[in-house]
């Protein structure tokens, strides 16, 4: 947090739209690029080329700067990692999360994290739509045939928001967080009650949730549907993404690229690199990335070297792959060479291996292949570090993509990445080339499936990546299609509850 815009310009590169966002009444955190004069320690950005900046928005902030010798302060949320913000003064003091605590006797009724935005294609994109923007309602497109039912939609499991829909309006909540944590799930329940009181709604016709049977939000949805004697509507994850995107753009039909880390598919596998057609009232899966095994399930997301081994197993014989992994990547496996052997055996036996078409897992694997990141300690870490390395490239490596049987062959892209890395080609140029290949491949896959549709959209957490977003837009528009991206909702999972609510409102 800096005291004024002039101070931010001393260490960050700002576009005119970024300046407007920083000084707007909503006062979000804006993710921007650091300048050559960036004076802060490298560990403040965690190896990224961007930094989140904000201006004061409360009297206390201004008082801090009035009495401080510094014109910039490092701010962090007052919470235990993975849990909601602390709001009880006694709990804050007893937990000793800071050397000093400034508290008061006014009770905080409702947590609300800072909003976070980033500009892609010079248009505002919400990473987290929260303080300042919620619960301002989203209007459902007037061309949609909506019903008069009241809906509560609960989102997915990670980066959750919930939404309440009534008449032609959807009221998204503030950022709730990851509801696989007990305290966050309890926060979700209290936040629902708070918004119900504001809207004076005490019953529902439909409770909407994700398809995944093991999400805590799904289980909560089942309980609430019984409580209110309401219909339970489970909405596929990427369909909800697509509908939120389409509503942002008042679009009646579109082919949508849905690229993210994970979403439970109709076939009970993990989706995340999908080409969907939707007319809002329904959807159809048209194409996808090729499916890969996930050795160890979620372990392959935390330690993506496992995912790299899986993807490359489509391109190399086992003995050759084992040699490549042991000689170049064993340090990125938690247990070294022994784990390499174990993972390859696991792939052969199909024991404890999920199936995924996730674009996020592919980008994480590229980060491993280039020795950029070997362990995910926070959501999106490996892919974000890949983007930062790629941003330094001025001569991206040309990497061909291949489409076969309506699948983008990500294994072919990964093989090219590994071969060039082992030849000593610049890491940043390979990183940039890999992102471009994935983006162009997904775009071409969408174009090949866009018969009689003139609009192609992009949704999912992968599209926080500026290079991938701009590459998709350029490729799609040059091929004569209209390109749409999110405007008033998040590309990531914060938009899912909005999409669930709209699907419920157009349900016949």
N, C-alpha and C positions, 0 to 999 in steps of 0.2 A: 504494500500500500504506500503510495506516494502522496505528498500533500497537495500537489497540483499537476496539471497536464504538462507544464513545462519541465517539471522534474522527470516525469516518465520519458519524455522525449530525449533526455540526456543518456538513457541507456537502452531504449527500445525503438524499433522502427514502426511508425504508426501511419496507417492510411487514414484518409479523411473519415471513412466510415467507422474505423476503430476509435478515432477521437470522439466522434458523436456518441458511440456506445459508452465510452468511459465517462463522459460528462452528462449522459442522460439521467433522468430522474430515477430510473431503475437501478443505476449504479452497479452493473454486474462486474464480475471478474472477467477480463478480456484476455484471451490467450494470444500473445503477440510474439514476434521474433525479436530477440536481443540484437542490439547494434554492436559495432566493433568497439564501442566505448563501454560495453557492459562491465561494471566494476565489481560485481559480487562473486563470491566463491562458486566454483563450478558445481560443487555438491548441492547448491541451492536449486539447480534445475535438474539434478539427477541424470545428467548426460543428454538432456534434450536440447533442441535448438530454440525452444519457445519458453516463455515464462508467463505466468498468470499475473496480471497487474490490475489494480483497482484504485479508485479515489475514495476519500472519506465520504461516509454517508450518514453518520450519526454525530450528534454534538460531542460525544466522548472522543471520537476519532480526531475531531478538530482540536480538542483540548490536549490530546496527546502530542500532536504536532506543535501546538503553541509552546509546550514546555519541554520539547525535545530538541537536542542539538542536531538530530538527523532529519533529513527531509524524506527518508524512505524507511519503512519498518517492515520486517518480515512477520506475516500474520499466519496463523494456523487455526483450524477449528478446535474448539474445546471438547474433544471427545476421545474416548479410547478407540484405537483402530478397529474398524468394523462395527462399531456401535454408534447409536445416535448421539447428537450433541448433548452435553451435560447441561441441565437447566436448574438443578436443585443446588442452592448455595452450600448446604451442608455436605452434600455429596462431592462437590467440587473441592472443598477445603480438605475433606477427609481423604480423598484419593491422591492429593498432592501432585496433581498433574503439572503444576507450575511452581516457581519459587514464590510468587506472590499472586493473590487473587483479589480482584476488585469486584465486590458483590454489593447488592442492594436488597431492600426489603420488598421489592415489587415482584410478585410471582409471575414467572414466564408460563403462559398457558399453552403456547404452540411453538414447537421448534420450526425453524425455517433456515436452511442452509443458504449461503450465497449462490446466486445464479452465476453460471459460467458460460461464456459464448466464445465462438471463434468464427472468423470470416473465411469462407471458401468461395472461390469464384467471385470474391468481393461482396458476397451476400452473407448476412448474419446467420449463423448456425448455432442452435442451442446445444451445448454439451450437458448442461443442467439447468432446467427451467424451474426456478424456485423464487427466492426473495425478489420482490419487485414486480414479478410477472404473474404470480399465482395469488389467489385463485381466479384471475381474470379468465372468463370463459372463452372457449373456442366455439365459434358458430359453425354448425353443420351446414354444408353446402346446400343452398336453396333448391338445387336441381335434384337432390337425392329424395327419394320417396320414403320419408321417415314415419314411424309410428308415434303414438302418444304415450309410450311406456316409460317408466322411470327405471334407470339402470345404474348399478354400481359395478364398476370394472376394477379388477384388482392388480392388473399388470402381470409381469412374469415373476422372477425370483430375485434377480440382481438389478441394481439401479432402479428400483421400483418407484413408480408413482401410482396412485389410484385415481380414478375419475368418477364423478357423478354426472349423469346425463339426464336432463329433463327438458321437455319440449324440444326446441331446436338448438340447445346449448349443451356443451360438455365443459364441466368444471374440473380441470386437472389439479391434482394436489401439488404441494411442494415436493421436492426430492425426499424420498423416504429412506432408500438405501437397500442393502442386501438383506432380504427377509429370511435368509437361512440362519440368521442370528436371532436368538430369543428376544432380546431387548428391542431390536429393530421391528420385529413382528408385532410386539406390544405397542410400539410407536405407531405402526400402521393402524392398529385398531383405535387408538386414541385420536389420531388425526382424522380418521373417518367420522368418528363421533363429533369432532369439532366442526368439520365442514357440514355435516348433517344439520347441526344447530344453526349455522349461518344460513343455510339454504332452506331450513324448516322442512326437511324431508325426513320421514321416519319409517318409510317402507319402500320396497322395490318390487318391480314386476320381473326383472331379470338381474341375475348376478352373473357377470362375465369373468372368466379367468383363462389361464393358459391351458394348453392341451396336456402339459407334462403332469403325470399322475402323482409325482413325488414332491412337487413344489409345495411349500407351506401355504402359498397364496391359493393354490388349487384346493388344498384341504380346508382352508378358511372359507373359500367360496362354497364348498359343499355344505359346511355348517351354516353359513348365512342364508343359502337358498332354502335350507330346511327351516331356519328361524323365521324367514319372511314368507314362507310358502311361495317362493319365487322359482322361476325357471332357471336352471343352471345352464349357461351357454359357454362351452369351451371353444376358444378361438385360436387357430393355429398362429404361432408367433409371428411369422413373416407376413402372413396375410394381414395381421393387425398393423404391422409396420407399414405395409403398402397402403392400407386405407387411410392411415394418418397422413401419409405423404400426399395422397390424392386429394384429401379434403383440404390440405394446405393450399393446393393449387386449383381447387374447384374443378377437378378433373373427373369425367364420367367413366373413362376406361383408360387403361395404360398397361404396358409391359413394364414390369418393375424388376430392377436388379436389387436383390436383398442379400447383402454381404455383411456378415458379422461373425461372432465367436461361436454361438450356439443357439439353436431354437429347435424345439421338439417337433419332428415332422409327422405327417400323416402315416408314414410307414414305420413309426416307432424308432427311427434313427435320428441322429443329430444333423440338422440342416444348418447351412450358413453361407452357401454360395449358390443362390437360387435365382432362376429367371421365372417370374410369375406373371400370369395375366390376371387382371381383376377388373370387374365392372362394379366394384364396391359391394354389391350384394352377394358375390361369389368370387372364387378364384380357381386357378388351375396352375399346377406346376408344369412348366414347359421344358426346362432344362436346368443343368446345375454344373458345378465343378464335379470332377470325378470323385467317387467316394473312396475314403481311406480308412484303414483300421486305426483305432486309438488304443495302443497297448497300455493297459493299466487304467483305461478310462480317464478320469479327471487328472490322474498323474501325468498324462500326456499334455495337459494344458499347463500344469505347474512346471514340468520339466520338458520343454518342447523338443529336446534332442530325441526323445522317444518318437515324436511325431515325424521328425526328419527321417529317422530310420524306416518308419512305416512307408512314407511317401517314396523314398528312394528304392524300397524293395520292389517297386513296380518297374524299375529301370535297370537294376543290377542283379546278377546272380548272388546268392547268399554269401559265398566265400569272398567274392570281390567287395561286396558291401561291407562285410565284417572287417576286411582289411582297411578300407577307406575310413570307417568309423573309428577303429582302434588307433590308427596312425594320426588322425587329424581332429577327432572330436571326442575322444574318451574323457577328456577333462570336463566336458559339458554334460556328461552323465553322472548322476549323483554318486554312483558306486563304481565309476570308471569302467575298465574293460570287462569286468565281470557282468556289469549291467548290460553292456552291449550284447554279450552272448545271451543273457537272459531275455532281452527284448526280442532278439531275432528268433529265439525258440518260441517265445510267446506268439509272435506273428505266424509262425508255422502251425502252432497248435490251435490257434484261435481261442485261447483261454483268456477270459477277461479282456476282450478287445471290443470296444464299441465301434460303430461305423459313423463317419462324419464327412460331410461335404463343406466344412467350414472354411471360409476365406481367411478368417483370423488365424486358424491353425496353420494354413499355408504360409502366411506372412511371418508368423512366429518361427516357422521352420527355416525360412530364408534368413532370419536374424541369427539362428543357430548356425546355419551353413556358413555364414560370414563371420562367426565368432563375435557377434555383437552382444548377444544376450542369451544366457543359458538357463535362467530361472525366472519365472514370473512371480514377483513379490507384490505386485498390485495389478489391477485389471488393465489389460492392454499394454503392459510394460514393454514386451519384446517388440511388438509392432510399432510402438511409438519411438523406440530407440532406433529401429530400422529406418523410420521416416526421417529422423534427425540426421543420421549418417547420409542418407540419400540426398538430403537437402543441400549438401556441400558439393554435389556433383555438377560439373559443367559439361560433361561428355558421357551421358548414360550409355551403358552397354546395350547394343541392339540384341534383344532376346526374342526369338520367334515363339509364338504360341501355336498350339495345335488343338483343334476341335475334332472329336470323333464320337459318333453316336450321340450327338447332342450333349456332350460333356466337354468341358475345358480341361485338358490334361495338365494338371498342376505338377505332376511328377516330371514331365518333360521340362518345365520351367526350372524346377529344383535341380535337375541333373545339369542343366546348363550353368546354373549358379555355382554349383559345387565344382564343376570342371574348370570354370574360369577362375574361381577363387584359388584352387590348387595350382593353377598356372601362374598366379601372382598378379592377376588383373586387379586394378584398383577396387578396393572394397566399396567405396562410395559410388563408383560408376556401376558396379554390379547391383548394388542395392537399388539405385535409381532405375536401372533397366528392368529389374524384377518387378518393381511396383508398376511400371508402365506396361509390362507384358500382361500382368494380372488384370489391370484396368482395361486394356484394349481387348483382351480375351473375353472378359465378361461383357463388354460392350458389343463385340461382334456376335456373341452368343445371343444377346438380347435382340439385335438387329435381325438375325436369321430366324427368330421366332416371332417377329412383330408384323406378321401379315395382317393387312387391313387396320393396323393401329399406328397412329402417327406420333404418339407420345411415349417416351421411355423415361422412367424415373430411377432414382438411386436412393436407397435407404439402408439402414444398419450402421453399426458402429465403425465399420471399415471406412465409411464415407466422412468420418472426421479427418481422415488423411487428405491433406490439401492436394498433393500430387495426384492421387488416385481419382479424387473428385474432378479436378480440372482435366485430367486425361480423358475420363469418361465423357465429360461434357463436350470436349473438343471433337472426340471421335464420333460421338452420336450426332451432334449437330452438323458435322461435315458430311454425314451420310444422309442428311435431309430430315432428321427427326427432331421433334421438340423435346428438350431435356428439362426435367423438373427435379428439384430437390426440396428438402424441408424448409419452411419459412417460420412457422409459429409453433413447431414442435421439434423434438430432438430426433436426430438421425438414429441415436442409440435407443436403449430399452426404455428410456423415459417417455417415449411416444406410444408404447404398446398399449397402455391402459386407454389412451384416447382412441386408438384404432379399435380396441375391443368394444368400447362404448358405442362408436359409430356403427360397427357391424351389428350390434344389438338393436340399434335404432332403425336400421334399414331391413332387419330380419322380417320376413313375411310370415 
